[in-house]
Amino acid sequence: MESSLPGERCTLAFVGMSMAAPGTTGIPHASAQTCRMPHKIGFVVVSSSGHEDGFSARELMIHAPTVSGWRSPRFCQFPQEIVLQMVERCRIRKLQLLAHQYMISSKIEFYISESLPEYFAPYQAERFRRLGCVLFFSYVSLCDNEKTGCKARELKSVYVDAVGQFLKLIFHQNHVNKYNIYNQVALVAINIIGDPADFSDESNTASREKLIDHYLGHNSEDPALEGTYARKSDYISPLDDLAFDMYQDPEVAQIIRKLDERKREAVQKERYDYAKKLKQAIADLQKVGERLGRYEVEKRCAVEKEDYDLAKEKKQQMEQYRAEVYEQLELHSLLDAELHSAVDPLLPATDPHPKINAESLPYDERPLPAIRKHYGEAVVEPEMSNADISDARRGGMLGEPEPLTEKALREASSAIDVLGETLVAEAYCKTWSYREDALLALSKKLMEMPVGTPKEDLKNTLRASVFLVRRAIKDIVTSVFQASLKLLKMIITQYIPKHKLSKLETAHCVERTIPVLLTRTGDSSARLRVTAANFIQEMALFKEVKSLQIIPSYLVQPLKANSSVHLAMSQMGLLARLLKDLGTGSSGFTIDNVMKFSVSALEHRVYEVRETAVRIILDMYRQHQASILEYLPPDDSNTRRNILYKTIFEGFAKIDGRATDAEMRARRKAATEEAEKQKKEEIKALQGQLAALKEIQAEVQEKESDAVKPKNQDIQGGKAAPAEALGIPDEHYLDNLCIFCGERSESFTEEGLDLHYWKHCLMLTRCDHCKQVVEISSLTEHLLTECDKKDGFGKCYRCSEAVFKEELPRHIKHKDCNPAKPEKLANRCPLCHENFSPGEEAWKAHLMGPAGCTMNLRKTHILQKAPALQPGKSSAVAASGPLGSKAGSKIPTPKGGLSKSSSRTYAKR
């Protein structure tokens, strides 16, 4: 493929590779070190056009079986870009990309540059030199991935030859499938293999190798050299392949690389028996690493499904299997073989006291260090016990730690004055084993200090020790970090009580170390995060620390907007666990600081943090009930639009034993449907009765027709009125009838009914706030949900009535209201605040009866006018029949006649 801009032509080769475990490496030639072999190039992510939450492009910097990789935002615009910066200017030989199983880009382009552009835009692409592109649809199984059911990922290898330090990847439109519903593209991992770009040295090396081959009569195509990487400058080790890291347990992978280095050294020194033993150990460890990698993936899946029993079982299975394999392979003896080997007498002994050049190791790597003995000393047998090896490592080291720098001397001057420069130099050493030994030696020194030591010396020693502990807590090596935690625990629980030091010293220990420990809970290593969080919880429960109430004050500090996801989740988890252990009484946790922290956490960008904040608020409500409501917004329709607050208020209802909104809506709907059904049945029965009356009337008229016609006319004229009185047509039955109180009157015309509803109906009242006429039985619901002033009301959970929000806290606090009973047991009058028997007819008896509601002003007015009423003019409540009962709350508006809508209110008159 040609480059898109004028420049040199690049040759590309595309290799589809299934994710198989890498094989063992060949035995390197003695000249492999001088030959410039391509190797894995480290990189950092400079920028990306965007990512989905939890799938940042920085995930591409990690290679492990459980890595998630990068995902583009949902429904993003294409193309998407990622820019990587390599650790040095290098010649790229091979690029490897691990594609997602269904978020597959149709094309990925690669560009390389010597320098980073000032900003990234489509027309700035000339700053990068195009390498080429990978067409994922070039292999049929990657078009839609139907053959694997979108469950397999493919590893693509691209062979290139280009020089630069910045690499840009451009992702084009995604392939469409039923799983990729958000049209995203993703990249699980990327691996860069190359070598430093040094043209002059490379050409000289190649020329020198050719001269040596010509002198020795070697042919580069000699079949005897096939399968080895002797004299080959383009050989790529399988240990640098992306498939190796994506299938291997990280700890085992680092051990395999270390063994491979020792195997090459053994071949150079012609120690072939040792090299053979290492080769077999590497082969066995590759199988072990794959199995441990599968266990780690299964454990992660169990955690995501919240099957913690299975996760614990997988963890124990991993630890047991790892220990058994290490013991069987005699792994420590293999890594420590250099400790027991004599110096090769053929090598020139230029330095009788060679220093150890220990390489920096990953977080979870802890091999025993390799140390050379003096030339001429007796060889120590490799069958030493672990205790002997540890003693030899601590007491018999001939290599000394490097001297302290001027900056370190100034920084640790107080600790040097108390503990000595030797111990502090070990604590500052670049070799992790010295740092661990310094902590162990310091712990031993503190334990051996006599009881009668002056208090001032004890305090100085304590503060110097805390200084070194604080530095060790930041260490990236797991063993050093764990040693610092053990030392800190010993200081707090043993050293201070033994010498009867004051609480000020304990407070000094906690205040100096807890901020650093909290920072480690956001570490990228899950093992370190869990260890740090568990130690903080354990330390908070120490009797020496619990009374100080220091740790809770740190946990309720507001979350920073730029804090890492792991740090925020760890802080929330610690707060939730310690709240259960310590409570809010004299523990440092108060209702005020916990609720303010939790309410602010509801706005965090991470879903898990928000979910934990909801659980904390619900737990606080179980203990403190109404006091929690002061820190939350009012429970109204606007607030419940937020799903988190809706969950919180529904949780409150469940804790109080009240029905949630969803349950109340379902009950109201069922009651309305039942009332409508009953009304229809009653109307049907009434229509049947009217039909029967009509038949009787027709029979009477037929009998009277046999009489004299003049009399028949008179009889028919006389019988008309009683017939109409007996059989009222059903289409006119509701005329002149109030459907709420059941009163019938000739004055109940359209205007008369409006006046009756507006002033006289005993079942209705006017809202003092919006001047609408509503049913008294639904007045509370009107004030909370329909009134123009509904935002000014809140519902009392005790009496279930609407109360002004300004008065609601005092109303709830004093508990002067009459508690409401469930709807099935009693009705609740919003006028007199009394409970009475349930049912629709009970409302009429309560609001219209003389012994009912005393606060119904309309009834009081009528009772005062009762002596003036004439006999026979009483209301037709009893005659209203089944239509007098209320079926729902259907109230007509004034001047509009009878309304058939489901509205509960009148319009303003």
FENVEN-V945307 format. One record per backbone hydrogen bond with DSSP energy under -0.5 kcal/mol. NH is the residue of the N-H (numbers start at 0). CO is the residue of the C=O. Records with the same first field share a line. If there is no record, write none. Layout:
NH=CO + CO
This chain:
9=0
11=9
12=158
14=156
16=154
19=17
27=25
31=28
32=29
34=30
36=34
37=232
38=193
40=191
41=39
43=84
45=43 + 82
46=82
48=80
51=70
54=51
58=55
59=56
60=57
61=58
63=61
66=63
69=186
70=54
71=184
74=181
75=72
78=170
79=170
81=168
82=46
83=166
84=43
85=164
86=41
89=163
90=194
91=89 + 161
92=192
93=192
94=157
95=190
96=155
97=188
98=96 + 153
99=185
103=101
105=172
107=133
108=169
109=131
110=167
111=128
112=165
120=118
123=120
124=121
126=123
127=124
128=111
129=127
130=109
131=109
133=107
134=132
135=105 + 133
136=105
137=134
138=135
139=137
141=138
142=139
143=139
148=145
149=144
150=147
154=16
155=96 + 153
156=14
157=94
158=12
159=92 + 157
161=91
163=89
164=112
165=112
166=83
167=110
168=81
169=108
170=79 + 168
171=106 + 169
174=103
180=178
182=179
185=102
186=69
187=97
188=97
189=59
190=95
192=93
193=38
194=90
196=88
197=195
201=197
202=198
203=199
204=200
205=201
206=202
207=203
208=204
209=205
210=206
211=207
212=208
213=209
214=210
215=211
216=212
217=212
221=218
224=221
225=222
227=224
231=228
232=230
234=231
236=37
239=236
240=237
243=240
244=240
245=241
246=242 + 243
247=243
252=248
253=249
254=250
255=251
256=252
257=253
258=254
259=255
260=256
261=257
262=258
263=259
264=260
265=261
266=262
267=263
268=264
269=266
270=265
271=269
274=270
275=271
276=272
277=273
278=274
279=275
280=276
281=277
282=278
283=279
284=280
285=281
286=282
287=283
288=284
289=285
290=286
291=287
292=288
293=289
294=290
295=291
296=292
297=293
298=294
299=295
300=296
301=297
302=298
303=299
304=300
305=302
306=301
307=305
310=306
311=307
312=308
313=309
314=310
315=311
316=312
317=313
318=314
319=315
320=316
321=317
322=318
323=319
324=320
325=321
326=322
327=323
328=324
329=325 + 326
330=325
333=329
334=330
335=331
336=333
338=335
339=335 + 336
340=337
346=343
349=347
353=350
357=355
364=361
370=368
376=373
383=380
388=384
389=385
390=386
391=387
392=388
393=389
394=390
395=390 + 391
408=404
409=405
410=406
411=407
412=409
415=411
416=412
417=413
418=414
419=414 + 415
423=419
424=420
425=421
426=422
427=423
428=424 + 425
431=429
433=430
434=430
435=431
436=432
437=433
438=434
439=435
440=436
441=437
442=438
443=439
444=440
445=441
446=442
447=443
448=445
452=449
457=453
458=454
459=455
460=456
461=457
462=458
463=459
464=460
465=461
466=462
467=463
468=464
469=465
470=466
471=467
472=468
473=469 + 470
474=471
477=362
480=476
481=477
482=478
483=479
484=480
485=481
486=482
487=483
488=484
489=485
490=486
491=487
492=488
493=489
494=489
495=490
497=493
498=494
499=495 + 496
500=495
504=501
505=501
506=502
507=503
508=504
509=505
510=506
511=507
512=508
513=509
516=512
517=513
518=514
519=515
520=516
521=518
522=519
525=523
528=524
529=525
530=526
531=527
532=528
533=529
534=530
535=531
536=532
537=533
538=534
539=535
540=536 + 537
541=538
544=541
545=541
546=542
547=544
548=544 + 545
549=544
553=549 + 550
554=550
555=551
556=553
562=559
567=563
568=564
569=565
570=566
571=567
572=568
573=569
574=570
575=571
576=572
577=573
578=574
579=575
580=576
581=577
582=577 + 578
585=583
593=589
594=590
595=591
596=592
597=593
598=594
599=595
600=596
601=597 + 598
602=599
603=600
609=605
610=606
611=607
612=608
613=609
614=610
615=611
616=612
617=613
618=614
619=615
620=616
621=617
622=618
623=619
624=620
626=623
627=624
628=625
629=625 + 626
630=627
631=628
635=633
639=635
640=637
641=638
642=640
645=641
646=642
647=643
648=644
649=645
650=646
651=647
652=648
653=649
654=650
655=651
656=652 + 653
657=652
663=659
664=660
665=661
666=662
667=663
668=664
669=665
670=666
671=667
672=668
673=669
674=670
675=671
676=672
677=673
678=674
679=675
680=676
681=677
682=678
683=679
684=680
685=681
686=682
687=683
688=684
689=685
690=686
691=687
692=688
693=689
694=690
695=691
696=692
697=693
698=694
699=695
700=696
701=697
702=698
703=699
704=700
705=702
706=703
711=707
712=708
713=709
714=710
715=711
716=712
717=713
718=714
719=715
720=716
721=717
722=718
723=719
724=720
725=721
726=722
727=725
731=728
732=729
734=731
735=747
736=733
737=742
738=736
741=737
744=735
747=744
748=746
752=748
753=749
754=750
755=751
756=752
757=753
758=754
759=754 + 755
760=755
763=760
764=773
766=771
770=766
773=764 + 771
774=903
775=762
777=774
778=775
781=777
782=778
783=779
784=780
785=781
786=781
789=786
791=788
792=789
793=802
795=800
799=795
802=793
804=791
806=803
807=803
808=804
810=806
811=807
812=808
813=809
814=810
815=810
818=816
819=797
824=821
825=821
826=835
828=833
832=828
835=826
842=838 + 839
843=839
844=840
845=841
846=842
847=843
848=843 + 844
851=848
852=845
856=854
859=855
860=856
861=857
862=858
863=859
864=860
865=861 + 862
867=864
868=865
872=869
876=874
879=875 + 876
880=877
882=879
883=880
884=881
887=885
890=888 + 902
895=892
905=772
